[in-house]
Amino acid sequence: MQHANPSQFASRKEPFGTYLLAQIKRDDDIGELARNAFRDPGFPRDGDFKAVSKRLNTVGAPPEMHDALAEAEVDWLAL
């Protein structure tokens, strides 16, 4: 059985890392996370959520940045 609108599943979502970097102008914790990521030469720009989370752990990001990461994932998944 085929879905009534299979094209909705064919679109490719931009990588999570790319989405996060695009949030640089936001005036909230997600924007702060994006600005920090932009300045980080080791940030996984084409990475998924797990790669970004691993990077935050590697650099010792504070808990607020992990919370912002979780909020950003919810926003990205809603696209």
Residue frames relative to the residue before (quaternion, step in Angstrom):
aa qw qx qy qz dx dy dz
M 1.0000 0.0000 0.0000 0.0000 0.00 0.00 0.00
Q 0.2386 -0.7829 0.5640 0.1102 3.55 -0.90 0.95
H 0.5452 -0.6118 0.4634 0.3372 3.56 -1.11 0.71
A 0.5941 -0.6056 0.4014 0.3452 3.59 -1.09 0.71
N 0.7949 0.1246 -0.0664 0.5901 3.60 1.09 -0.62
P 0.0840 -0.8510 0.5165 0.0449 3.60 0.40 1.19
S 0.5591 0.6240 -0.3987 0.3729 3.63 1.14 -0.44
Q 0.5899 0.5839 -0.3799 0.4083 3.62 1.10 -0.51
F 0.6897 0.4501 -0.2790 0.4938 3.58 1.19 -0.42
A 0.6020 0.5970 -0.3427 0.4047 3.59 1.25 -0.29
S 0.5747 0.5994 -0.3977 0.3902 3.60 1.10 -0.48
R 0.3205 -0.7506 0.5500 0.1771 3.54 -1.01 0.82
K 0.3357 -0.7330 0.5648 0.1762 3.50 -0.83 1.05
E 0.5326 -0.6119 0.4671 0.3520 3.58 -1.05 0.71
P 0.6079 -0.5561 0.4018 0.3997 3.60 -1.12 0.54
F 0.6188 -0.5739 0.3903 0.3679 3.54 -1.11 0.70
G 0.6432 0.5332 -0.3284 0.4406 3.61 0.92 -0.84
T 0.6441 0.5113 -0.3086 0.4780 3.57 1.02 -0.81
Y 0.6339 0.5259 -0.3210 0.4675 3.57 0.97 -0.87
L 0.6680 0.5133 -0.3107 0.4402 3.57 0.85 -0.96
L 0.6555 0.5127 -0.3167 0.4551 3.60 0.91 -0.85
A 0.6363 0.5361 -0.3267 0.4483 3.59 1.10 -0.62
Q 0.6300 0.5524 -0.3279 0.4363 3.60 1.24 -0.25
I 0.3008 0.8245 -0.4449 0.1783 3.58 1.31 0.18
K 0.7082 0.4627 -0.2653 0.4626 3.61 1.09 -0.59
R 0.4570 0.6818 -0.4588 0.3402 3.59 1.21 -0.01
D 0.3220 -0.7478 0.5547 0.1717 3.54 -1.12 0.74
D 0.5750 0.5292 -0.4058 0.4741 3.55 0.74 1.13
D 0.7543 -0.3801 0.2609 0.4674 3.58 -1.26 -0.15
I 0.6036 0.5423 -0.3649 0.4566 3.59 1.08 -0.61
G 0.6386 0.5167 -0.3186 0.4729 3.59 1.01 -0.77
E 0.6403 0.5132 -0.3207 0.4730 3.57 1.01 -0.80
L 0.6319 0.5197 -0.3211 0.4770 3.56 1.00 -0.82
A 0.6538 0.5166 -0.3085 0.4589 3.58 0.94 -0.89
R 0.6597 0.5016 -0.3132 0.4638 3.60 0.93 -0.83
N 0.6413 0.5032 -0.3186 0.4838 3.58 1.03 -0.76
A 0.6458 0.5188 -0.3142 0.4637 3.57 0.98 -0.82
F 0.6287 0.5521 -0.3262 0.4398 3.57 1.01 -0.83
R 0.7111 0.4462 -0.2478 0.4837 3.59 1.04 -0.78
D 0.6196 0.5565 -0.3327 0.4423 3.60 1.26 -0.28
P 0.3315 -0.7725 0.5018 0.2038 3.63 -0.41 1.15
G 0.6942 0.4698 -0.2790 0.4686 3.61 1.18 -0.40
F 0.4145 0.7218 -0.4689 0.2954 3.59 1.28 0.06
P 0.4089 -0.7291 0.4952 0.2366 3.61 -0.86 0.96
R 0.2341 -0.8376 0.4809 0.1111 3.57 0.25 1.31
D 0.7560 0.3069 -0.1851 0.5478 3.58 1.06 -0.68
G 0.4476 0.7363 -0.4128 0.2951 3.56 1.27 0.25
D 0.4950 -0.6206 0.5173 0.3198 3.49 -1.35 0.29
F 0.7642 -0.3610 0.2589 0.4676 3.57 -1.31 -0.04
K 0.6677 0.5153 -0.3104 0.4385 3.59 0.88 -0.91
A 0.6433 0.5190 -0.3236 0.4605 3.59 1.00 -0.78
V 0.6562 0.4924 -0.3077 0.4819 3.57 0.99 -0.81
S 0.6386 0.5217 -0.3216 0.4654 3.59 0.96 -0.83
K 0.6410 0.5172 -0.3177 0.4698 3.57 0.96 -0.85
R 0.6424 0.5178 -0.3289 0.4594 3.59 0.98 -0.80
L 0.6307 0.5266 -0.3352 0.4610 3.59 0.97 -0.82
N 0.6490 0.5056 -0.3150 0.4732 3.57 0.99 -0.79
T 0.6473 0.5443 -0.3142 0.4313 3.57 0.97 -0.88
V 0.7532 0.3806 -0.2082 0.4944 3.57 0.94 -0.89
G 0.4755 -0.7057 0.4208 0.3143 3.60 1.26 0.05
A 0.1432 0.8194 -0.5383 0.1356 3.56 0.98 0.83
P 0.5214 -0.6473 0.4540 0.3210 3.60 -1.05 0.71
P 0.6984 -0.4917 0.3181 0.4113 3.61 -1.20 0.44
E 0.6027 0.5764 -0.3657 0.4132 3.62 1.05 -0.69
M 0.6567 0.5038 -0.3150 0.4644 3.59 1.05 -0.72
H 0.6184 0.5172 -0.3419 0.4829 3.58 1.12 -0.58
D 0.6218 0.5217 -0.3312 0.4811 3.59 1.09 -0.72
A 0.6515 0.5058 -0.3097 0.4732 3.58 0.97 -0.87
L 0.6135 0.5490 -0.3419 0.4531 3.57 1.05 -0.74
A 0.6589 0.5018 -0.3068 0.4689 3.58 0.93 -0.88
E 0.6431 0.5061 -0.3190 0.4781 3.61 1.02 -0.78
A 0.6476 0.5166 -0.3184 0.4608 3.58 0.96 -0.82
E 0.6277 0.5312 -0.3464 0.4516 3.59 1.01 -0.71
V 0.6282 0.5281 -0.3349 0.4629 3.58 0.98 -0.82
D 0.6531 0.5075 -0.3102 0.4687 3.59 0.93 -0.90
W 0.6743 0.5041 -0.2924 0.4535 3.58 0.90 -0.96
L 0.6596 0.5090 -0.3093 0.4585 3.59 0.96 -0.82
A 0.6485 0.5360 -0.3124 0.4410 3.58 1.14 -0.62
L 0.5247 0.6508 -0.4128 0.3616 3.60 1.21 -0.26
